[in-house]
Amino acid sequence: MTERKPLSLTVPGPPARPGDAPDFSRLQIPQAGKVRRPPVDVPAHEIHDLAYSIVRVLNRQGEAVGPWAPSLDAEALKQGLRAMLTVRAFDTRMMMAQRQGKTSFYMMCTGEEAIACAFQTALEKGDMNFPTYRQQGLLIAQDYPLVTMMNQIFSNEQDPLRGRQMPVLYSVKDAGFFSVSGNLGTQYVQAVGWAMASAIGGDTRIAAGWIGEGSTAESDFHAALVFASVYRPPVILNVVNNQWAISSPQAVAGGESTTFAARAHGYGIPSLRADGNDYLAVRAVADWAVERARSNLGPTLIEWVTYRAGPHSSSDDPSRYRPKEESDAWPLGDPIERLKKHLIVRGDWTEQRHTQLQAEVEEEVLAAAREAERHGTLHTGPKPSTAAIFQDVFREMPRHLREQRQEMGV
């Protein structure tokens, strides 16, 4: 008998570990403006190539080039810049508050601000996002009150969720922001179901589901794609590939075998990848997918290629699993700096005005934090009533809960 070699498994590892030189050689980045823009009614099989490329608009000189360049005026671009600056300042202030013991937990989205901020501007009132915990830009881009968001983070007496949810797991129906779940992946199925309900009811509203590349390994991701493929509801399925799922590189979720956008091919769903650090590219691709959904052309899956520059959460230390210099080596740059440069190249912005805006935004965020802290923080000030744990759970409170409430005297 022929002697056979022992079988073995492939165990993916990070491209570089602490102390190594950062390595992004695996990422093939096309020139800005080189990726074609197909019509919105294109069949899925005719754009398979777009799942392996990256839609980019801003070139190294800060110019908007190519067929995807959106027609946005200076005011719209400045609003986008302001939204991203606000998200970053908000994150910095809330992370500081966590370190000071004013809240138990926080999650930043440093380096990913363009994705949520630009995407939100493509939606309309009544559309529904099913986000993860790193899409605070969806709220901030529509000027949702910072104080209200901070009240929820501090779990104080003005917390709209009355202390019944973890910090940063917001829930704002009127802002089209479905309750965030700490169990990632559930939102994908819910987004598809909500979009199906909208279609069944003859409505005009669309849904957007959000997931990180790591959570695409969960069964919820595939269940959502099955239903989206079969029933073709008006939903946009976003995969935010920020290269790291806590301390696991994207390869652990299958990112080295193929792209995450390419996973839609087996389901017959149109998909494409886009530069998540390019505000204009995000807006252009979002507009394309939104038009498809509103035209009753079914679902679209988008992989946003970006990088988590900060820690996974306030409980994480990324220097333990990746090179400290990796963030600076990220080839797609900083989304805020890139949009600022574009505005300057257009003649609509200056370094001085940018510095002034940044200071203005930081002062607004600080003022909001002071206002929220007046209503209490994790360890100081008034808290929501204990009676809140019994409210908004059942339409009619069952007997055992009534008895428990009476025992507590609330």
C-alpha positions as CSV (number, residue, x, y, z in Angstrom):
1,M,0.0,0.0,0.0
2,T,1.1,3.5,-0.7
3,E,2.1,5.3,2.4
4,R,0.0,8.5,2.8
5,K,1.1,11.7,4.5
6,P,-0.8,12.7,7.6
7,L,-3.6,15.1,7.1
8,S,-3.4,18.7,8.4
9,L,-5.5,21.7,8.9
10,T,-4.9,25.3,7.8
11,V,-5.0,27.6,10.7
12,P,-5.2,31.3,9.6
13,G,-2.9,33.7,11.3
14,P,-2.4,37.5,11.2
15,P,-0.2,38.9,8.5
16,A,2.0,40.5,11.2
17,R,2.3,40.2,14.9
18,P,3.5,42.7,17.5
19,G,7.1,43.6,16.7
20,D,6.7,42.7,13.0
21,A,6.5,45.2,10.2
22,P,2.9,45.8,9.1
23,D,1.9,43.9,6.0
24,F,-1.0,44.8,3.7
25,S,0.5,43.3,0.6
26,R,-2.5,40.9,0.3
27,L,-4.8,43.9,-0.4
28,Q,-5.0,44.7,-4.1
29,I,-6.0,48.3,-4.4
30,P,-7.1,49.6,-7.9
31,Q,-6.5,53.2,-9.0
32,A,-9.2,55.6,-8.0
33,G,-11.8,56.0,-10.8
34,K,-10.8,52.8,-12.6
35,V,-13.7,50.5,-11.5
36,R,-16.7,50.6,-13.8
37,R,-20.1,51.7,-12.7
38,P,-22.9,49.4,-14.0
39,P,-26.6,50.3,-14.3
40,V,-28.6,49.7,-11.2
41,D,-30.7,47.0,-12.9
42,V,-27.6,44.9,-13.9
43,P,-28.0,41.1,-13.3
44,A,-25.9,39.8,-10.4
45,H,-23.8,37.5,-12.6
46,E,-22.6,40.4,-14.8
47,I,-20.9,42.2,-11.9
48,H,-19.0,39.3,-10.3
49,D,-15.8,41.2,-10.9
50,L,-16.9,44.0,-8.7
51,A,-16.8,41.7,-5.7
52,Y,-13.0,41.4,-6.2
53,S,-12.1,45.0,-6.9
54,I,-12.6,48.2,-4.8
55,V,-14.7,51.2,-5.9
56,R,-12.7,54.3,-5.2
57,V,-13.3,57.9,-6.1
58,L,-10.7,60.1,-4.3
59,N,-7.2,59.8,-5.8
60,R,-3.9,60.6,-4.0
61,Q,-4.2,64.3,-5.1
62,G,-7.6,64.6,-3.4
63,E,-9.5,64.8,-6.7
64,A,-12.8,63.0,-7.3
65,V,-12.3,60.9,-10.5
66,G,-14.1,58.2,-12.4
67,P,-17.7,57.1,-13.1
68,W,-18.6,56.7,-9.4
69,A,-17.8,60.4,-8.5
70,P,-21.0,61.7,-7.0
71,S,-22.4,65.2,-7.7
72,L,-22.2,66.6,-4.2
73,D,-21.9,70.3,-3.6
74,A,-19.5,71.9,-1.2
75,E,-22.1,72.3,1.6
76,A,-22.9,68.5,1.5
77,L,-19.3,67.7,1.7
78,K,-18.7,70.1,4.6
79,Q,-21.6,68.5,6.5
80,G,-20.0,65.1,5.9
81,L,-16.7,66.4,7.2
82,R,-18.4,67.9,10.3
83,A,-20.3,64.6,11.0
84,M,-17.1,62.6,10.9
85,L,-15.2,65.1,13.1
86,T,-18.1,64.9,15.5
87,V,-18.1,61.1,15.6
88,R,-14.4,61.1,16.3
89,A,-14.6,63.8,19.0
90,F,-17.6,62.0,20.6
91,D,-15.6,58.7,20.7
92,T,-12.6,60.4,22.2
93,R,-14.7,62.1,24.9
94,M,-16.7,58.9,25.8
95,M,-13.6,56.7,25.9
96,M,-12.1,59.3,28.3
97,A,-15.3,59.1,30.4
98,Q,-15.0,55.3,30.5
99,R,-11.4,55.6,31.8
100,Q,-12.7,58.0,34.5
101,G,-15.3,55.5,35.6
102,K,-18.3,57.4,34.4
103,T,-19.5,54.5,32.3
104,S,-18.7,50.8,32.2
105,F,-18.0,50.2,28.6
106,Y,-17.4,52.0,25.3
107,M,-16.6,51.2,21.6
108,M,-15.0,53.6,19.2
109,C,-15.2,53.5,15.4
110,T,-11.9,55.4,14.7
111,G,-11.0,55.1,11.0
112,E,-14.5,53.9,10.0
113,E,-16.4,57.2,10.3
114,A,-17.0,57.7,6.6
115,I,-19.0,54.5,6.2
116,A,-21.9,55.3,8.5
117,C,-21.9,59.0,8.0
118,A,-22.0,58.9,4.2
119,F,-24.3,55.9,4.1
120,Q,-26.9,57.7,6.2
121,T,-27.1,60.6,3.8
122,A,-28.3,58.3,1.1
123,L,-31.3,57.1,3.1
124,E,-34.7,58.8,3.7
125,K,-36.9,59.3,6.7
126,G,-38.6,56.1,7.5
127,D,-35.9,53.8,6.3
128,M,-34.5,51.5,9.0
129,N,-30.9,50.6,9.9
130,F,-30.1,47.4,11.7
131,P,-26.7,48.4,13.0
132,T,-23.9,46.9,15.1
133,Y,-22.2,48.7,17.9
134,R,-19.8,50.7,15.6
135,Q,-22.4,52.7,13.6
136,Q,-22.9,55.7,15.9
137,G,-22.3,57.8,12.7
138,L,-25.8,56.8,11.5
139,L,-27.3,58.8,14.4
140,I,-24.7,61.7,14.5
141,A,-24.9,62.2,10.7
142,Q,-28.6,63.1,11.1
143,D,-28.0,65.4,14.0
144,Y,-29.4,63.1,16.7
145,P,-28.8,64.9,20.1
146,L,-25.4,64.0,21.5
147,V,-26.7,64.5,25.0
148,T,-29.3,61.8,24.6
149,M,-26.7,59.4,23.3
150,M,-24.5,60.2,26.3
151,N,-27.4,59.8,28.7
152,Q,-27.7,56.2,27.4
153,I,-24.0,55.6,27.8
154,F,-24.0,56.9,31.4
155,S,-27.3,55.1,32.2
156,N,-28.5,58.2,34.1
157,E,-32.0,59.4,34.9
158,Q,-32.4,60.8,31.4
159,D,-31.4,57.6,29.7
160,P,-34.1,56.9,27.1
161,L,-33.6,53.2,27.6
162,R,-33.8,53.6,31.4
163,G,-30.7,51.6,32.2
164,R,-31.9,48.4,30.5
165,Q,-29.3,48.2,27.8
166,M,-25.5,48.2,27.7
167,P,-23.7,51.4,26.9
168,V,-23.5,52.2,23.1
169,L,-26.4,49.8,22.3
170,Y,-28.7,52.6,21.2
171,S,-32.3,52.2,20.1
172,V,-34.0,55.1,18.3
173,K,-37.1,54.1,16.2
174,D,-37.8,57.6,14.9
175,A,-34.2,57.9,13.6
176,G,-34.4,54.6,11.8
177,F,-32.0,53.0,14.2
178,F,-33.1,49.5,15.3
179,S,-32.0,48.4,18.8
180,V,-28.4,47.2,18.7
181,S,-27.8,43.7,19.9
182,G,-24.6,42.6,21.6
183,N,-25.1,39.2,19.9
184,L,-23.8,40.2,16.4
185,G,-25.4,38.6,13.4
186,T,-29.0,38.8,14.6
187,Q,-29.4,42.2,13.0
188,Y,-28.9,40.7,9.5
189,V,-31.9,38.4,9.7
190,Q,-34.0,41.1,11.2
191,A,-33.1,43.6,8.5
192,V,-34.2,41.1,5.8
193,G,-37.4,40.4,7.6
194,W,-38.2,44.0,8.1
195,A,-37.6,44.7,4.4
196,M,-39.9,41.8,3.5
197,A,-42.6,43.2,5.7
198,S,-42.2,46.6,4.0
199,A,-42.7,44.9,0.6
200,I,-45.6,42.8,1.8
201,G,-47.3,45.9,3.1
202,G,-46.8,47.8,-0.1
203,D,-44.7,50.4,1.7
204,T,-41.8,52.4,0.1
205,R,-39.3,52.1,3.0
206,I,-36.1,50.1,2.7
207,A,-33.8,48.5,5.3
208,A,-30.1,48.3,5.8
209,G,-28.4,45.5,7.7
210,W,-24.9,45.8,9.2
211,I,-22.4,43.2,10.2
212,G,-18.7,43.0,10.8
213,E,-16.5,40.6,8.7
214,G,-15.9,38.4,11.7
215,S,-19.6,37.8,12.3
216,T,-20.1,36.7,8.7
217,A,-18.9,33.3,10.0
218,E,-22.1,33.0,12.0
219,S,-25.2,31.2,10.6
220,D,-27.3,34.3,10.9
221,F,-25.4,35.8,8.0
222,H,-26.2,32.9,5.7
223,A,-29.8,32.6,6.8
224,A,-30.3,36.3,5.9
225,L,-28.7,35.8,2.5
226,V,-31.0,32.8,1.8
227,F,-34.2,34.8,2.5
228,A,-32.8,37.9,0.6
229,S,-32.0,35.7,-2.4
230,V,-35.4,33.9,-2.5
231,Y,-37.8,36.8,-1.7
232,R,-35.7,39.8,-3.1
233,P,-36.7,42.3,-0.5
234,P,-35.6,46.0,-0.5
235,V,-32.5,45.6,1.7
236,I,-28.9,46.6,1.6
237,L,-26.6,44.1,3.4
238,N,-23.5,45.9,4.6
239,V,-20.3,44.0,5.6
240,V,-17.8,46.3,7.4
241,N,-14.5,44.6,6.9
242,N,-12.2,46.5,9.3
243,Q,-9.6,43.7,9.2
244,W,-10.0,42.6,12.9
245,A,-12.8,40.9,14.9
246,I,-11.6,41.7,18.4
247,S,-8.2,40.0,18.3
248,S,-8.9,37.7,15.3
249,P,-7.7,38.8,11.8
250,Q,-10.2,38.7,8.9
251,A,-8.6,35.5,7.7
252,V,-10.2,33.5,10.6
253,A,-13.6,34.4,9.0
254,G,-12.5,33.3,5.6
255,G,-11.2,36.7,4.3
256,E,-8.1,35.1,2.7
257,S,-10.0,32.4,0.8
258,T,-12.2,35.0,-1.0
259,T,-13.6,38.4,-0.5
260,F,-16.7,38.8,1.8
261,A,-18.5,40.4,-1.1
262,A,-18.0,37.3,-3.2
263,R,-20.0,35.2,-0.7
264,A,-23.1,36.8,-2.2
265,H,-22.4,35.0,-5.6
266,G,-23.7,31.7,-4.4
267,Y,-27.0,33.3,-3.5
268,G,-27.4,35.2,-6.8
269,I,-27.2,38.6,-4.9
270,P,-25.4,41.5,-6.6
271,S,-22.4,42.5,-4.6
272,L,-19.4,44.9,-4.7
273,R,-16.6,46.2,-2.6
274,A,-15.9,49.8,-1.9
275,D,-13.2,51.9,-0.2
276,G,-14.7,52.6,3.2
277,N,-12.2,55.4,3.9
278,D,-13.4,57.4,0.9
279,Y,-16.5,59.4,1.8
280,L,-17.4,60.0,-1.8
281,A,-17.1,56.3,-2.7
282,V,-19.3,55.4,0.2
283,R,-21.9,57.8,-0.8
284,A,-21.8,56.8,-4.4
285,V,-22.1,53.1,-3.8
286,A,-24.8,53.7,-1.1
287,D,-26.8,55.7,-3.6
288,W,-26.5,52.9,-6.2
289,A,-27.7,50.3,-3.8
290,V,-30.5,52.5,-2.4
291,E,-31.8,53.1,-5.9
292,R,-31.8,49.4,-6.6
293,A,-33.8,48.8,-3.4
294,R,-36.3,51.6,-4.1
295,S,-36.7,50.3,-7.7
296,N,-37.8,46.9,-6.4
297,L,-34.7,45.3,-7.8
298,G,-33.9,43.4,-4.7
299,P,-31.0,43.1,-2.2
300,T,-27.4,44.3,-2.6
301,L,-24.4,43.2,-0.6
302,I,-21.6,45.7,0.0
303,E,-18.2,45.0,1.5
304,W,-16.8,48.2,3.0
305,V,-13.0,47.8,3.1
306,T,-11.7,49.8,6.0
307,Y,-9.5,49.5,9.1
308,R,-10.2,49.6,12.9
309,A,-7.6,52.1,14.0
310,G,-8.5,51.9,17.7
311,P,-9.2,49.1,20.1
312,H,-12.1,46.8,19.7
313,S,-13.6,48.2,22.9
314,S,-12.5,49.9,26.1
315,S,-11.7,46.4,27.3
316,D,-9.2,45.7,24.5
317,D,-5.4,46.4,24.0
318,P,-4.7,45.9,20.3
319,S,-0.9,46.2,20.8
320,R,-1.0,42.6,22.2
321,Y,-2.0,41.1,18.8
322,R,-1.0,43.5,16.0
323,P,2.0,45.9,15.3
324,K,1.6,49.3,16.9
325,E,2.5,50.9,13.5
326,E,-0.2,49.0,11.6
327,S,-2.8,51.8,11.8
328,D,-0.3,54.3,10.3
329,A,0.6,51.8,7.5
330,W,-3.1,51.2,6.4
331,P,-2.9,52.0,2.7
332,L,-6.4,53.6,2.4
333,G,-5.6,56.4,4.8
334,D,-7.7,58.4,7.2
335,P,-11.3,59.2,5.9
336,I,-11.3,62.6,7.6
337,E,-8.0,63.7,6.2
338,R,-9.0,62.5,2.7
339,L,-12.2,64.5,2.6
340,K,-10.5,67.5,4.0
341,K,-7.9,67.3,1.3
342,H,-10.6,67.0,-1.4
343,L,-12.4,70.1,-0.1
344,I,-9.1,72.1,-0.1
345,V,-8.3,70.9,-3.7
346,R,-11.8,72.1,-4.8
347,G,-11.1,75.5,-3.3
348,D,-13.9,75.2,-0.7
349,W,-11.8,74.7,2.4
350,T,-8.5,75.7,4.1
351,E,-6.4,74.3,6.9
352,Q,-7.3,77.2,9.1
353,R,-11.1,76.7,8.6
354,H,-10.5,73.0,9.4
355,T,-8.7,73.8,12.6
356,Q,-11.6,76.1,13.6
357,L,-14.2,73.5,12.8
358,Q,-12.4,70.9,14.8
359,A,-12.2,73.2,17.8
360,E,-15.9,74.1,17.4
361,V,-16.9,70.4,17.3
362,E,-14.8,69.4,20.2
363,E,-16.3,72.2,22.3
364,E,-19.8,71.1,21.3
365,V,-19.1,67.5,22.4
366,L,-17.6,68.7,25.7
367,A,-20.6,70.9,26.4
368,A,-22.9,67.9,25.6
369,A,-20.8,65.7,28.0
370,R,-21.1,68.3,30.8
371,E,-24.9,68.5,30.2
372,A,-25.3,64.7,30.3
373,E,-23.1,64.4,33.4
374,R,-25.5,66.7,35.2
375,H,-28.1,64.0,34.9
376,G,-25.8,61.5,36.5
377,T,-23.1,58.9,35.5
378,L,-22.4,55.3,36.3
379,H,-21.5,55.9,39.9
380,T,-22.8,59.4,40.6
381,G,-26.1,61.2,40.4
382,P,-29.7,59.9,40.0
383,K,-30.5,56.7,38.2
384,P,-33.6,55.5,36.4
385,S,-36.3,54.2,38.6
386,T,-36.1,50.5,39.6
387,A,-39.7,50.2,38.4
388,A,-38.4,50.6,34.9
389,I,-37.3,46.9,34.8
390,F,-40.9,45.9,34.8
391,Q,-42.1,48.3,32.1
392,D,-42.4,47.9,28.4
393,V,-41.9,44.1,28.5
394,F,-45.5,42.8,28.3
395,R,-48.6,44.5,27.0
396,E,-50.3,43.3,30.2
397,M,-48.0,42.6,33.1
398,P,-48.3,38.9,34.2
399,R,-49.2,38.1,37.8
400,H,-45.7,36.9,38.8
401,L,-44.1,40.2,37.7
402,R,-46.8,42.2,39.6
403,E,-46.0,40.2,42.7
404,Q,-42.3,40.8,42.3
405,R,-42.8,44.5,41.8
406,Q,-45.0,44.6,44.9
407,E,-42.3,42.8,46.9
408,M,-39.7,45.4,45.8
409,G,-42.1,48.2,46.7
410,V,-41.7,50.1,43.4
